[in-house]
Amino acid sequence: MLKVYRWLVITSILGCCLNPGYAVAQRLIYRVDLSHAGDRYIAVSIQPIDIRPDTMIFQFPVWTPGIYSEVHYGRFIRDLEAFDTNGRSLSIKQVQPDRWKIAGASTIREIRYRVEDSRNDASSPMIGLAKIDGDAIFTNTEAIFGY
């Protein structure tokens, strides 16, 4: 699992550096808790490092390569919360189906959310969805990792 975390941090940094729309690379450390798979969800926490702006836009992909249909992964996210360095909740407002605005982000310590099982969603192809249960977990990274 440690190798996965390193890869995610590196790709987050590279993605921001290679995109000329970003002024600063953003490092994100993900922790994925699979112990609730029997309850059909995955718990995720993110530790953003060195946030500069006071307002952060947090989002999930709309589609995934190879699927080429709009899945809107934000539809399957529940209990999105953000906390500052003192453990206080930060204000979060959903501004689009896959995007949230987090105020006071310059003091952010952690973002938490749940990814719900989405395999029975009839509006998207099964290969783009997340199968989460006590027997197995099958999902694309787009369904789990917001940025």
Legacy VTK file of the C-alpha trace (Angstrom):
# vtk DataFile Version 3.0
C-alpha trace
ASCII
DATASET POLYDATA
POINTS 147 float
0.000 0.000 0.000
2.870 2.401 0.688
3.926 2.225 -2.968
0.383 3.192 -4.004
0.488 6.261 -1.745
3.830 7.364 -3.182
2.523 6.947 -6.721
-0.580 8.991 -5.940
1.418 11.825 -4.416
3.826 11.865 -7.341
1.048 11.858 -9.934
-0.762 14.644 -8.109
2.370 16.778 -8.176
3.141 15.967 -11.827
-0.429 16.599 -12.929
-0.377 20.064 -11.406
3.092 20.924 -12.693
2.286 19.825 -16.245
-0.990 21.727 -16.343
-0.193 25.401 -17.084
-3.469 26.465 -15.416
-1.944 25.707 -11.993
0.495 28.103 -10.393
1.559 25.748 -7.589
1.827 21.957 -7.375
-0.490 20.416 -4.789
0.598 17.404 -2.764
-2.106 15.071 -1.468
-1.651 12.096 0.844
-4.497 9.554 0.608
-5.502 6.957 3.190
-8.004 4.324 2.111
-9.907 2.265 4.707
-11.326 -0.943 3.211
-12.640 -2.305 6.521
-16.211 -1.173 5.736
-16.499 -3.061 2.444
-19.098 -5.369 4.011
-21.241 -2.250 4.526
-20.662 -1.386 0.831
-18.487 1.675 1.178
-14.841 2.717 1.308
-13.708 5.446 3.726
-11.089 7.855 2.363
-9.125 10.599 4.091
-6.833 13.078 2.403
-4.137 15.224 3.920
-3.457 18.171 1.610
0.043 19.601 2.030
0.877 23.308 1.654
-2.486 24.741 0.597
-2.025 28.375 -0.334
-5.434 29.804 -1.325
-8.092 30.346 1.321
-10.728 28.653 -0.839
-10.156 25.182 -2.263
-12.093 23.478 -5.045
-12.301 19.727 -4.403
-13.605 17.541 -7.202
-14.106 14.089 -8.682
-13.772 13.122 -12.342
-16.790 13.245 -14.630
-15.557 10.354 -16.807
-12.708 7.861 -16.998
-10.426 6.934 -19.934
-11.647 3.814 -21.719
-15.258 4.324 -20.620
-15.956 7.555 -22.534
-19.349 8.110 -20.962
-20.129 10.607 -18.248
-20.225 8.745 -14.954
-20.065 11.770 -12.593
-18.251 10.022 -9.744
-19.260 12.748 -7.294
-22.764 11.187 -7.235
-21.411 8.322 -5.149
-19.620 10.424 -2.529
-21.206 10.729 0.929
-20.367 12.536 4.155
-17.725 14.851 2.666
-16.096 16.767 5.537
-13.036 18.976 5.934
-11.204 19.863 9.153
-8.686 22.552 10.049
-5.490 22.088 12.047
-7.464 22.480 15.312
-9.955 19.753 14.346
-12.813 22.189 13.615
-15.111 21.602 10.637
-14.605 23.833 7.627
-17.488 25.115 5.513
-18.173 22.990 2.419
-20.615 23.840 -0.349
-21.358 21.582 -3.306
-21.199 23.857 -6.366
-21.536 21.189 -9.106
-22.374 17.477 -9.030
-18.653 16.576 -8.912
-17.231 19.705 -7.259
-17.213 21.238 -3.761
-15.888 24.563 -2.488
-14.065 24.450 0.863
-13.684 27.801 2.653
-10.760 28.411 5.022
-8.619 25.897 3.148
-5.337 27.583 4.073
-5.755 25.943 7.525
-6.981 22.573 6.217
-5.614 19.420 7.826
-7.853 16.673 6.468
-10.685 15.876 4.065
-12.848 12.800 4.690
-15.546 11.115 2.642
-17.178 7.788 1.851
-17.309 6.160 -1.574
-20.560 4.209 -1.915
-21.002 1.016 -3.917
-22.225 2.090 -7.368
-22.411 -1.167 -9.338
-26.221 -1.069 -9.590
-26.314 2.379 -11.186
-28.111 1.886 -14.509
-26.993 5.195 -16.050
-23.312 4.226 -16.465
-21.412 1.190 -17.806
-20.530 -1.347 -15.088
-16.804 -1.207 -15.926
-16.708 2.452 -14.830
-18.440 1.850 -11.491
-17.291 0.635 -8.071
-18.261 -2.818 -6.806
-17.807 -2.726 -3.050
-18.938 -5.553 -0.778
-17.609 -7.999 1.773
-16.464 -10.464 -0.908
-14.483 -8.158 -3.172
-13.739 -4.608 -4.247
-13.402 -3.729 -7.930
-13.096 -0.090 -8.900
-11.222 2.418 -11.016
-9.137 5.021 -9.209
-11.462 7.735 -10.548
-14.243 6.392 -8.327
-12.138 6.676 -5.149
-9.698 9.576 -5.380
-10.916 13.164 -5.399
-8.433 15.958 -5.957
LINES 1 148
147 0 1 2 3 4 5 6 7 8 9 10 11 12 13 14 15 16 17 18 19 20 21 22 23 24 25 26 27 28 29 30 31 32 33 34 35 36 37 38 39 40 41 42 43 44 45 46 47 48 49 50 51 52 53 54 55 56 57 58 59 60 61 62 63 64 65 66 67 68 69 70 71 72 73 74 75 76 77 78 79 80 81 82 83 84 85 86 87 88 89 90 91 92 93 94 95 96 97 98 99 100 101 102 103 104 105 106 107 108 109 110 111 112 113 114 115 116 117 118 119 120 121 122 123 124 125 126 127 128 129 130 131 132 133 134 135 136 137 138 139 140 141 142 143 144 145 146
